[in-house]
Amino acid sequence: MQDIVADAMTVEAVARFDAQGKPIPQEQILLAHTTMQTLGRVAIIGGTLLVAAANVYLL
């Protein structure tokens, strides 16, 4: 469920207009979505590994 919510939120996090108010090309928006998805996956995997390492250390 968390992954579904995170995927939905990444769409909203990407700007559709630049600083001058002009629409950003669709190709750039898709690239930004891909980047946001990748960073989200890295954060989830990194956090999981960090918690696992802390668990091993504490035990």
C-alpha distances in whole Angstrom, upper triangle without the diagonal:
4,5,5,6,9,10,11,13,15,16,17,19,21,24,26,30,32,34,36,34,35,32,30,31,28,28,28,25,23,24,23,19,20,21,18,15,18,18,14,14,17,16,13,16,19,17,16,20,21,20,21,24,25,24,27,29,29,29
4,5,5,6,9,10,11,12,15,16,16,19,22,24,28,29,31,34,32,33,30,29,29,27,27,26,23,22,22,20,17,18,18,15,13,15,15,11,12,15,13,10,13,16,14,14,17,18,17,19,22,22,22,25,27,27,28
4,5,5,6,9,10,11,13,15,15,17,21,23,26,28,30,33,31,31,28,26,27,24,24,23,20,19,19,18,15,15,15,13,10,12,13,9,9,12,12,9,12,15,14,14,17,18,18,19,22,23,23,26,28,28,29
4,5,5,6,9,10,11,13,15,17,20,21,25,27,29,32,30,30,27,25,26,23,23,23,19,18,19,18,14,15,16,14,11,14,15,11,12,16,15,13,16,18,18,17,21,22,22,23,26,27,27,29,31,32,32
4,5,5,6,9,10,11,12,15,18,20,23,25,27,30,28,28,26,24,25,23,23,23,19,18,20,18,14,16,17,13,12,15,15,11,13,16,15,13,16,19,17,18,21,22,22,24,26,27,27,30,31,31,33
4,5,5,6,9,10,10,13,16,18,22,23,25,28,26,27,24,22,23,21,21,20,17,16,17,15,12,13,13,10,8,11,11,8,10,13,11,10,14,16,15,16,19,20,20,22,24,25,25,28,30,30,31
4,5,5,7,9,10,12,15,17,20,22,25,27,25,25,22,20,21,18,18,18,15,13,14,13,9,10,12,9,7,10,11,8,10,13,13,12,15,17,17,18,21,22,22,24,26,27,28,30,32,33,34
4,6,6,7,9,11,14,15,19,21,24,26,24,24,21,20,20,18,19,18,15,14,16,14,10,13,14,11,10,14,14,12,14,17,16,15,19,21,20,21,24,25,25,27,29,30,31,33,35,35,37
4,5,5,6,9,12,14,17,19,21,24,22,22,20,19,20,18,19,18,14,14,16,13,10,13,13,10,10,13,13,10,13,16,15,15,18,19,19,20,23,24,24,26,28,29,30,32,34,34,36
4,5,5,7,10,12,16,17,20,22,21,21,18,16,17,15,16,14,11,11,12,9,7,9,9,6,7,10,10,9,11,14,13,14,17,18,18,20,23,23,24,26,28,29,30,32,33,34,36
4,6,6,9,10,13,16,18,21,18,18,15,14,15,13,14,13,9,9,11,9,6,10,11,8,9,13,13,12,15,17,17,18,20,22,22,24,26,27,28,30,32,32,34,36,37,38,40
4,6,8,9,12,15,17,19,17,17,15,14,16,14,16,15,11,12,14,11,9,13,13,11,12,15,15,14,17,19,18,19,22,23,23,25,28,28,28,31,33,33,34,37,38,38,40
4,6,9,12,13,15,18,16,17,15,14,16,15,16,14,11,12,13,9,9,12,11,8,11,14,12,12,15,17,16,17,20,21,21,23,26,26,27,29,31,31,33,35,36,37,39
4,6,9,11,13,16,14,14,12,10,12,11,12,10,7,9,10,7,7,10,10,8,11,13,13,13,16,18,17,19,22,22,23,25,27,28,29,31,33,33,35,37,38,39,41
4,6,7,10,12,10,11,9,8,11,11,13,10,8,11,12,9,10,13,13,12,15,17,16,17,20,21,21,23,25,26,26,29,31,31,32,35,36,36,38,41,41,42,44
4,7,10,11,9,9,6,6,8,9,11,9,7,10,12,10,11,14,15,14,16,19,19,20,22,24,24,26,28,29,29,32,34,34,35,38,39,40,41,44,44,45,48
4,7,8,5,5,4,5,9,11,13,11,10,13,14,13,14,17,17,17,20,22,21,22,25,26,26,28,31,31,32,34,36,36,38,40,41,42,44,46,47,48,50
4,5,5,6,6,6,10,12,14,11,11,15,15,13,15,18,17,17,21,22,22,23,26,27,27,29,31,31,32,35,36,36,38,40,41,42,44,46,46,48,50
4,5,7,10,10,14,16,18,15,15,18,18,16,18,21,20,20,23,25,23,25,28,28,28,31,33,33,33,36,38,37,39,42,42,43,45,47,47,48,51
4,6,9,10,14,17,19,16,16,20,20,18,21,24,23,23,26,28,27,28,31,32,31,34,36,36,37,40,41,41,43,45,46,46,49,51,51,52,55
4,7,9,12,15,17,15,15,18,19,18,19,23,22,22,25,27,26,27,30,31,31,33,36,36,36,39,41,41,42,45,46,46,48,50,51,52,54
4,6,9,12,15,13,13,17,18,16,18,21,21,21,24,26,26,27,30,31,31,33,36,36,37,39,41,41,43,45,46,47,49,51,51,53,55
4,6,9,12,10,10,13,15,14,15,18,19,19,21,24,24,25,28,29,29,31,33,34,35,37,39,39,41,43,44,45,47,49,50,51,53
4,6,8,7,7,10,11,11,13,15,16,16,19,20,21,22,25,26,26,28,30,31,32,35,36,37,38,40,41,42,44,46,47,48,51
4,6,5,7,9,10,11,13,15,16,17,19,20,21,23,25,26,27,29,31,32,33,35,37,37,39,41,42,43,45,47,48,49,51
4,5,5,6,9,10,11,12,14,15,16,18,20,21,23,24,26,27,29,30,32,33,35,36,38,39,41,42,43,45,46,48,50
4,5,5,6,9,10,11,12,14,15,17,18,20,21,23,24,26,27,28,30,32,33,34,36,38,39,41,42,44,45,47,48
4,5,5,6,9,10,10,12,14,15,16,18,20,21,22,24,26,27,28,30,31,32,34,36,37,39,40,42,43,45,46
4,5,5,6,9,10,10,12,14,15,16,18,20,21,23,24,25,27,29,30,31,33,35,36,37,39,41,42,43,45
4,5,5,6,9,10,11,12,14,15,17,18,20,21,23,24,26,27,29,30,32,33,35,36,38,39,41,42,44
4,5,5,6,9,10,11,12,14,15,17,18,20,21,22,24,26,27,28,30,32,33,34,36,37,39,40,42
4,5,5,6,9,10,11,12,14,15,16,18,20,21,22,24,26,27,28,30,31,33,34,36,37,39,40
4,5,5,6,9,10,11,12,14,15,17,18,20,21,23,24,26,27,29,30,32,33,35,36,37,39
4,5,5,6,9,10,11,12,14,15,17,18,20,21,23,24,26,27,28,30,32,33,34,36,38
4,5,5,6,9,10,11,12,14,15,16,18,20,21,22,24,26,27,28,30,31,33,34,36
4,5,5,6,9,10,11,12,14,15,16,18,20,21,22,24,26,27,28,30,31,33,35
4,6,5,6,9,10,11,12,14,15,17,18,20,21,23,24,26,27,29,30,32,33
4,5,5,6,9,10,11,12,14,15,16,18,20,21,22,24,26,27,28,30,32
4,5,5,6,9,10,10,12,14,15,16,18,20,21,22,24,26,27,28,30
4,5,5,6,9,10,11,12,14,15,17,18,20,21,23,24,26,27,29
4,5,5,6,8,10,11,12,14,15,16,18,20,21,23,24,26,27
4,6,5,6,8,10,10,12,14,15,16,18,20,21,22,24,26
4,6,5,6,8,10,10,12,14,15,16,18,20,21,22,24
4,6,5,6,9,10,11,12,14,15,16,18,20,21,23
4,5,5,6,9,10,11,12,14,15,17,18,20,21
4,5,5,6,9,10,11,12,14,15,16,18,20
4,5,5,6,8,10,11,12,14,15,16,18
4,5,5,6,9,10,11,12,14,15,17
4,5,5,6,9,10,11,12,14,15
4,5,5,6,9,10,11,12,14
4,5,5,6,9,10,10,12
4,5,5,6,9,10,11
4,5,5,6,9,10
4,5,5,6,9
4,5,5,6
4,6,5
4,6
4
